[in-house]
Amino acid sequence: MLRRDYIGALTAMYDRNALGTRLMPEMRKRQDYALWLSIMRDGADARGLAEPLAVYRAGQTGSLSSNKMSLVKYNWSLYREHEDLSVPQATRALAGAVGQSLRNSRI
């Protein structure tokens, strides 16, 4: 999950009875990703379904996430400030995230 946010906020759910109320941190971008990482860091598993539950149109002009490469500084902040990763750990995670974005952009 540090290299790629596999959980789409559009269809994500968690059991509030099991995990308590969890709020997204105050961040301009990547707040959903920070929430998922926080929940999993606390020991919860993330599971997905094989069937699509929604359609996500990537690259919508003007959307906050339309340019994935613009998220680099936000990912760095998330890794260092919210995940408390060391510089080498954050660098590895960021390199993986950028590599994943580049691979996905070719599809």
N, C-alpha and C positions, 0 to 999 in steps of 0.2 A: 504493500500500500504506500510506502514512502516514495516509490518510483512512479506510481500511477494511481490516480483516484479512480477506482473501479466502481464506486458507488455513485449512482446518479441521484442527486437530491430530489428530483421529480418523483421518484418512486420509492425512496428509502423509508424504512420504518424501523422502530426499535420498541422493545417491550418496556414501557415505563414502570410497570410493576416490578420487573426484574432489575432494571438499571437506575430507576429514579428519574426525575426530570433532568434532562440534559439540554442545555442551551448552547447555541452557536456562539463562539467568542466574538467580541467586537473587533472586526477586521473589515477592511473595504472589500477584499476579495479572498477567496479560499476558505471562508468561514465554515462552509459545509464540510470540506475536506478536513479541516482542523477538528471538527466535531467527531467525524468518523475515526480519525486517528486516536483521539482522546478515549473514545469508547473502547476501541480495540486495545489500547495500551493498558486499560484497566481490566483486561482479561476477557472481554466479550468476543465471540466469533462473529464474522460477517459471512453471510451466505447469500447466494444469488439464485435466481430462477432461470431456467433455460429459455423460457418464453419472454418475448419483449412485452413490457407493460406500458411503454410510452415510446413516442418517436421524438428524438432530439435532433434538431436541425443545427448542426455545427456551422459556424462561420457566418451567422446572421450579422449583417452590418450594423454596428452600433451596440451590440450586446456586450456585456462586461467580459464575457469569455470568448469573444469572436477570434481574437488573436492569441493563440496558446503561448506563443513565445513571449508575449507581453506579461505573462504570469510568472516569469522567472524570478523577478524580485520579490513577488508575493510568496512564492514557494520558499525562497531563501529565508525570508522572515518567519514563515511558518516553521521551517525546520530548526532554525536557531532559537527563536523566541518562544514558540509554543511547544515544540517537541524537545527543546533543550539538547539538541544534537551538537556534538563537537564540530569544529570546522571540517575535519576530514570526513566525518559521517555525513554532514550536510552536503558536502561537495559530491560525495558518491551518490547520495539520493538525488541531488539536483541533476547530475550528469545522466542518471538513469531516466529521470523525468523528461529531460530535454531529448534524449535519444528516443524515448517512447513517442514523444510528440512528433519528432521528425519521421519516424517510421509510420505513424498513423497518417501523416499528411500526404504520404505517397500512395495511400490506398485509394 
